């Protein structure tokens, strides 16, 4: 049992029996959706190498994703697209994706641990954890599910728009991605509200 799991189990006292961890992926990219995931495990379930998704290689994330969804009691995903991001802003879109992920759980948690310092609207009991993906096992697992789900969406989209190299940059503002936007213009999957410095 490692520190991340011990952190989660510290909440599983008499009042809480079912704990969900929630995290998102894709707040910063110039294209594609923001994706959130919520994951619930049994108290004694531990998966080696689960950590903040940013600290895990792409290959390992893919392997862990399969283990997480197989070992979890329940998991839910929320996806909010680029049009909605432009309409309501990235913070509101992130909160919406998190809420959707929790609502898509097949089991109702007693407590929801949320990565960061903001809470989405819910009747469930919540606790925000700053840098939660480095502290909580269930949040770290959720970060991996969210990241892998989003990366797969961007790889798939890359077949339609190969010039932007989303299979590599996943929609983030790399030099080659920015150059492609300047050369070819934005696609329907770009967040126009993020491009004002690039296309004026």
N, C-alpha and C positions, 0 to 999 in steps of 0.2 A: 504494500500500500504506500503510495507516495504522498507528498505534501498537498497536491491538488485534490486528491481523493479525501484526505483527512480534512481539508477545508470544507468540502461539501458535507461530509458526515457530521461536522460540528453543528450543522443546522438541523440534523435529523434527530431532534429531541422529541419528547412526548407530543409536542404541539404539531410537528411536521413529520409526515410519513413519506410524502411524495414531493420530490424536488425537481424542478426543471431549470436548466441553464439556457440562456438565450444570447445569441450574438448575431452580428450581421457581417456581410462582405460587400464591398463595392460602393462605399460612400464617395471615394475620390475619382473614379474613372470618368473619362469624357464621353463614354458610350456604354450602352447596356443598362440593365436593371440594377437595383439594389436588392440583395437577397438576405433574408434572415432565416435562422433555424432555431428550433427549440428541441431539447433532448432531455429525456427522463431515463435514469438508470435505477436498477435495484441497488440497495446500499452496498452490497458486497461485490458488485461488478467493477473490475478495473481493467483497463486496456493499456498495455505498455506503449509508450511513445506518444500518447495523446498529449498535446500541448497547444499553445497558441498557434493557429494555422500559419502565421507568418514565420514561425521558427521551425517549420517542418517542410521538407522538400515536396515538390509536386507529386513525385512518384509515391512517397510515403503517405501523403495526404489521401491519394486515391485508394491505397491499401487500407488506411485507417477508416476511411469513409464506409467501406463495406463492413468492416468489423463493428463500427459504431451502430449502423442501422440494423445489424443482425443482433447485437447485444442489448440494444436499448429496449426498454419497456414500450416506449413510444417516442416518435419524433415527428415534428411538423416543420414545414417550410413555407415561407411567405415571399412572394416576388412582386415588386412594384416597378413598373416599366419606366423608361426614360421620359415618355410623354407626361406621366403623372409627376415625375421628379421635377420637370420644367414647370408644371402647373402649381404644385404645392410646396416646392423646395425640398432639398435633400434631407434635411432634418426631419420634416414631417413625413416624408416618404419612408425614411428609415424606421420611424416609430410605427408607421402603418404596416410595414413588412414584419416587424417584430410581433405586433399584435396578431397579424394573420398567422404567423408561425405557431404562436401559442394556441390560437383558436383551432388550428389544424391538428393539435395533439388529440389522440384517441383516449387519453387518460387525463383527468383534471388534476393539476398539481396543487399542493397545499401552499407552496412557496415558489416564486419565480425569481431566480437570480439573473439580473440583467447586466450585461457588460456596459460600463460607462456610468454616467451620472444623471441620466434622464429616464423617465418612466412613461410608457405608453398608457393610454386609457384602458383600464381593466378593473373588474371587481375582485380579481385575485390579489392575494397578498404578494407584494414584490419587495425586492431589496436590490438596490443598485450597487455594483461592485466596480470601482475604477480599476482598470487593468485586470478585469475579471478573467480574461482569457489566459492570463499568466498565473492566476491564483486558484481558479475553480475547474475541477475536472469536467463538470457538465457544460460549463460555458466554453471551455477549450474544445470539447467535442462538438458543440454547436457551431463554433467558429470554423471547424473543419468541414462540417456538413454544408454550411452556407458557402464557404469558399469553393469547394469542389462543385457544388450545384451551379454557382455562377460561372466558374471557369468552363464548365461543360456548355453552358448557354453561349458563351463568347466564342468557344471553339467551333460550335455549330454555325454561329452567325458568320464566322470567318470564311466559310465556304461560299456564302452569298456575296461577301465584300472582301475578297482576298487582299486588296491593295493596302488595307489598314493593319494587316498582320495581327489581328486579334487573337489568333491561335498562340502567338508569342506574348503580346503585351496585355491581353485580356481587357482592352479598352482604356488602359491607363495612358497618361499623357507622355509617352516616350517621344524621343526626337523623331523617330520614323513615323509614328502615328500622327504627330502634329504636322509633319511635312506632307503626309498623305491627305490630311484635311485641307491644307493649303492648295495642294495640287488638284484634288478631285472634289473638294467640297464635302459638306456633311451628309451623312446617310440618314435614313429614317430612324436609325438606332442611336444616333448621337444625342446627347443632352445639350440642346441649343443654349440653355442658360449657363453652361460651362464653357462655351466657346467664344465669348465676347472678346477676349484678348487675342484670339487666334484669327477669327474671320471678321472682326469689327462689328 
